[in-house]
Amino acid sequence: MERLIKTLTELDEEAAHFVAGFVPKKDGATLVTLSGELGAGKTAFTKAVAKALGVIETVNSPTFVLEKIYQLGSEASKFKRLIHIDAYRLESGKDLAPLGFDETMRDSGNLILLEWPEKISDVLPRPAVRIYITALPDGSRTISYA
């Protein structure tokens, strides 16, 4: 499925629609991968998902800290935590170990949005959803789900 997103409002609506249908896995975390060129909108999509899940703190790219964890205390959220990982600076999957990635993946309360999965594909389990974001010349974006 592919969607054309022209505005930030449309991005917020798309993210809300995306998370509304998600059900936590019973046997571990729900992993969603985000792929696209620099500036395509991976972090913008993550911000919109966080907003839809009721995160009130500022959501920024974790490029330099690698991982940010947001507690989801809302009764409306089906997940306990939103975990945003940016693998852009990683060389391989072994670089995830200091983050406790294996343990993070075992907790069904975790929704993990992972940017740049191709950098660490050697250790990633099959994601629940693969998202591809493409920036278009007119400033709009296409979001493809696989």
C-alpha positions in Angstrom: 0.0 0.0 0.0 1.3 3.5 -0.8 0.1 6.9 0.4 0.9 10.4 -0.9 1.4 12.8 1.9 1.3 16.5 1.0 1.1 18.3 4.4 2.1 17.8 8.1 -1.6 17.5 8.9 -1.9 14.6 6.4 1.2 13.0 8.0 -0.3 13.3 11.5 -3.5 11.7 10.1 -1.6 8.9 8.4 0.4 8.1 11.5 -2.8 8.0 13.7 -4.4 5.7 11.2 -1.3 3.5 11.1 -1.1 3.1 14.9 -4.9 2.6 15.4 -4.8 -0.8 13.8 -1.7 -2.0 15.6 -2.0 -4.8 18.2 1.0 -5.7 20.3 2.6 -9.0 19.6 2.3 -11.5 22.4 5.7 -13.0 21.9 7.9 -9.9 21.8 8.2 -6.3 20.7 6.5 -5.0 17.6 9.2 -3.8 15.3 8.6 -1.3 12.5 11.4 -0.4 10.2 11.7 3.0 8.5 13.8 3.4 5.3 14.4 6.3 3.0 17.1 8.8 2.1 18.4 11.5 4.5 15.6 14.0 4.9 12.9 11.7 3.5 10.8 12.1 6.7 11.5 9.0 8.8 11.8 11.1 12.0 8.8 13.2 11.1 6.8 10.1 10.7 8.1 8.9 14.1 7.1 12.2 15.7 3.6 11.9 14.2 3.3 8.3 15.6 4.4 9.5 19.0 1.8 12.3 18.9 -0.9 9.8 18.0 0.2 7.6 20.9 -0.1 10.6 23.3 3.6 11.4 23.8 3.8 15.0 25.1 7.5 15.4 25.3 9.6 16.6 22.4 10.5 13.9 20.0 13.9 14.4 18.3 16.1 12.3 16.1 18.2 9.9 18.2 21.0 10.0 15.6 23.7 10.8 18.2 22.3 9.0 21.2 21.0 6.0 19.0 17.9 5.4 21.1 15.1 7.3 22.8 12.4 5.7 24.9 9.1 7.3 25.6 6.7 5.9 28.2 3.1 5.5 27.0 1.0 6.0 30.1 -2.2 6.6 28.3 -5.0 4.2 28.7 -5.7 4.5 25.0 -2.3 3.1 24.1 -1.9 -0.6 23.6 1.8 -0.3 24.2 3.8 0.6 27.3 6.8 2.2 25.5 7.6 3.7 22.1 11.3 3.1 21.4 12.9 5.1 18.6 16.2 3.8 17.3 18.4 5.5 14.6 20.9 3.0 13.2 22.5 5.5 10.8 25.8 5.6 12.6 26.0 1.9 13.3 28.3 -0.4 11.3 26.6 -3.7 12.0 24.0 -5.3 14.2 26.6 -6.0 17.0 26.5 -2.3 17.7 23.0 -2.7 19.0 24.1 -4.9 22.0 25.0 -1.9 24.3 21.4 -0.7 23.9 20.1 -4.0 25.2 18.3 -4.6 21.9 17.7 -8.4 22.5 16.0 -7.6 25.8 14.0 -4.8 24.2 12.8 -7.1 21.5 11.5 -9.6 24.1 9.0 -7.2 25.7 5.6 -7.2 24.1 4.9 -3.8 25.6 7.4 -2.2 23.2 6.7 -0.6 19.9 10.0 -0.1 18.2 10.4 2.3 15.3 13.9 1.7 13.8 15.4 4.0 11.2 18.1 2.8 8.7 17.4 -1.0 9.2 19.7 -1.8 6.2 22.7 -0.8 8.4 22.0 -3.6 10.9 20.0 -6.1 8.8 22.4 -8.9 9.9 20.6 -9.1 13.4 17.1 -7.8 12.8 14.2 -10.1 13.1 11.4 -9.8 10.6 9.6 -6.5 11.2 5.8 -6.4 11.6 5.8 -3.6 9.0 8.5 -2.2 6.7 7.9 1.5 5.8 9.6 3.2 2.9 9.4 7.0 2.7 10.4 8.9 -0.5 10.6 12.7 -0.7 9.3 14.1 -3.9 10.5 17.3 -5.7 7.4 19.2 -4.8 8.0 18.6 -1.0 5.4 15.9 -0.7 6.2 12.4 0.4 5.1 8.9 -0.5 4.8 6.3 2.3 4.8 2.7 1.2 4.0 -0.1 3.6 5.2 -3.7 3.1 
